[in-house]
Amino acid sequence: MEAFLTSTGIVALAEMGDKTQLLALILAARFRKPWPIVLGILVATLVNHALAGAVGAWITTVIGPDLLRWILAASFIAMAAWMLIPDKMDDEDTDAQPRWGVFGTTVIAFFLAEMGDKTQIATVMLAAKYNAYLWVVAGTTLGMMLANAPVVWLGERMTRLVPIRIVHIVSALIFAGLGVAALVWS
């Protein structure tokens, strides 16, 4: 039970203000369908955290921490630039179905955003510390849901009042700040 509760608390706290929490807000703003988004976050987190131990251990043996830091910084800055490019969907009806549906888009986006994220790394470390793989994965998944589901539910309502362009600009600034922080603080 200690592994479960510790994993839940650490990941819920680590997720506050994280890029995936920002992604949850963007998905809520774009699609305005909270149920498929929350379920997509759950599935992506379960799969990602289940694979975190193997993938995390493999990456750290292949890529050194300095190169990993530069890759992470470049990725954040690229994401900031990408956020400023207007999507075709922004100018159209936000109820239009994305290529893989709201659920599929959420699963793919969340899974990719979690790769190399601090919560994924925390999952690897917690599983090693407690030697309780299932309890750690369950706890880290619950922590992610506690941090992200409220953003989807409340963010969806809030974004009816805030234009998507403002959300994109603020998101770009946050991603750019994360990129600079990755370079400055190693």
C-alpha positions in Angstrom: 0.0 0.0 0.0 2.9 2.3 0.7 4.1 1.9 -2.9 0.6 2.8 -4.2 0.1 5.8 -2.0 3.6 7.2 -2.5 3.4 6.7 -6.2 0.0 8.5 -6.4 1.2 11.5 -4.3 4.6 11.9 -6.1 3.1 11.8 -9.6 0.1 14.0 -8.8 2.5 16.7 -7.4 5.0 16.3 -10.2 2.2 16.6 -12.8 1.1 20.0 -11.6 1.9 22.6 -14.3 3.5 19.8 -16.5 3.3 19.8 -20.3 0.8 17.0 -20.2 -1.5 19.0 -18.0 -1.2 21.8 -20.5 -2.0 19.2 -23.3 -5.1 18.2 -21.4 -6.3 21.8 -21.4 -5.6 22.2 -25.1 -7.5 19.0 -25.9 -10.4 20.2 -23.8 -10.4 23.5 -25.5 -10.2 22.0 -29.0 -12.7 19.2 -28.8 -15.0 20.1 -25.9 -15.7 16.4 -25.2 -14.4 15.6 -21.8 -15.3 11.9 -21.5 -13.3 10.7 -24.5 -10.4 12.9 -23.4 -10.3 11.7 -19.8 -10.6 8.0 -21.0 -7.8 8.7 -23.6 -5.6 10.1 -20.9 -6.3 7.0 -18.7 -5.4 4.5 -21.5 -2.3 6.5 -22.6 -1.1 6.7 -19.0 -1.6 3.0 -18.3 0.3 2.0 -21.4 3.0 4.6 -21.0 3.6 3.8 -17.3 3.5 0.1 -17.9 6.2 0.5 -20.5 8.1 3.1 -18.5 10.4 0.7 -16.7 11.7 -1.0 -19.9 11.8 2.1 -22.1 13.3 4.3 -19.4 16.1 1.8 -18.6 16.9 1.3 -22.2 17.1 5.1 -23.1 19.4 5.9 -20.2 21.9 3.2 -21.5 21.8 4.6 -25.0 21.7 8.3 -24.6 23.8 10.2 -22.0 22.2 12.8 -19.7 23.8 15.8 -21.5 22.5 14.7 -25.0 19.1 13.9 -23.4 18.9 17.4 -21.9 19.6 19.0 -25.3 17.1 16.8 -27.1 14.5 17.7 -24.4 15.2 21.5 -24.7 15.0 21.4 -28.5 11.7 19.4 -28.3 10.1 22.0 -25.9 11.2 24.9 -28.1 10.0 23.2 -31.3 6.6 22.6 -29.5 6.5 26.3 -28.6 6.9 27.2 -32.3 4.4 24.6 -33.4 1.8 26.1 -30.9 2.0 29.4 -32.7 1.2 27.9 -36.1 -2.6 28.2 -36.5 -4.2 24.8 -37.0 -6.8 24.5 -39.8 -9.1 23.2 -37.2 -8.9 26.5 -35.2 -10.7 28.3 -37.9 -13.3 25.6 -38.4 -16.0 24.2 -36.3 -14.4 22.7 -33.1 -16.9 19.9 -33.1 -15.3 18.4 -36.3 -14.0 14.9 -35.7 -10.2 14.6 -35.8 -8.7 11.8 -38.0 -8.5 9.2 -35.1 -11.5 10.6 -33.2 -11.2 12.5 -29.9 -10.3 9.4 -27.9 -7.6 8.1 -30.4 -6.1 11.6 -30.8 -5.9 11.9 -27.0 -4.3 8.5 -26.5 -1.6 9.2 -29.2 -0.9 12.8 -28.1 -0.7 11.9 -24.4 1.4 8.8 -24.9 3.9 10.7 -27.0 3.9 13.7 -24.6 4.7 11.4 -21.6 7.8 9.9 -23.3 10.8 11.1 -21.3 8.6 13.1 -19.0 9.4 13.5 -15.3 6.4 11.4 -14.3 7.6 8.6 -16.6 11.0 8.7 -15.0 9.4 8.8 -11.5 7.5 5.6 -12.4 10.8 3.9 -13.3 12.5 5.0 -10.1 9.5 4.1 -7.9 9.1 0.6 -9.4 12.8 0.0 -8.7 12.6 1.3 -5.2 9.5 -0.6 -4.1 9.8 -3.7 -6.3 6.0 -3.6 -6.6 5.4 -3.0 -10.3 1.6 -3.2 -10.3 1.1 -1.0 -7.3 3.5 1.6 -8.6 1.8 1.7 -12.1 -1.6 1.9 -10.5 -0.5 4.7 -8.2 1.3 6.7 -10.9 -1.7 6.3 -13.1 -4.1 7.5 -10.4 -1.7 10.4 -9.7 -1.9 11.4 -13.4 -5.7 11.2 -13.4 -6.0 13.3 -10.2 -3.9 16.0 -11.8 -5.3 15.9 -15.4 -9.0 15.0 -15.2 -10.0 18.3 -13.3 -8.2 20.3 -16.0 -10.3 18.6 -18.7 -13.6 19.1 -16.9 -12.9 22.7 -15.7 -10.8 23.7 -18.7 -13.5 22.7 -21.1 -15.9 25.1 -19.5 -13.3 27.8 -19.1 -12.2 27.7 -22.7 -15.7 28.6 -23.9 -14.9 32.1 -22.6 -11.2 32.2 -23.7 -10.3 32.2 -27.4 -8.2 29.2 -28.5 -5.6 31.6 -29.9 -4.9 33.0 -26.4 -4.5 29.4 -25.2 -2.0 28.7 -28.0 0.1 31.8 -27.2 0.2 31.1 -23.5 1.0 27.5 -24.2 3.8 28.5 -26.6 5.3 30.8 -23.9 5.2 28.0 -21.3 6.9 25.5 -23.7 9.5 28.1 -24.6 10.2 28.6 -20.9 10.5 24.9 -20.4 13.0 24.7 -23.3 15.1 27.4 -21.9 14.9 26.0 -18.4 16.1 22.6 -19.7 19.2 24.3 -21.1 19.9 26.5 -18.1 19.2 24.0 -15.3 20.7 20.6 -15.9 
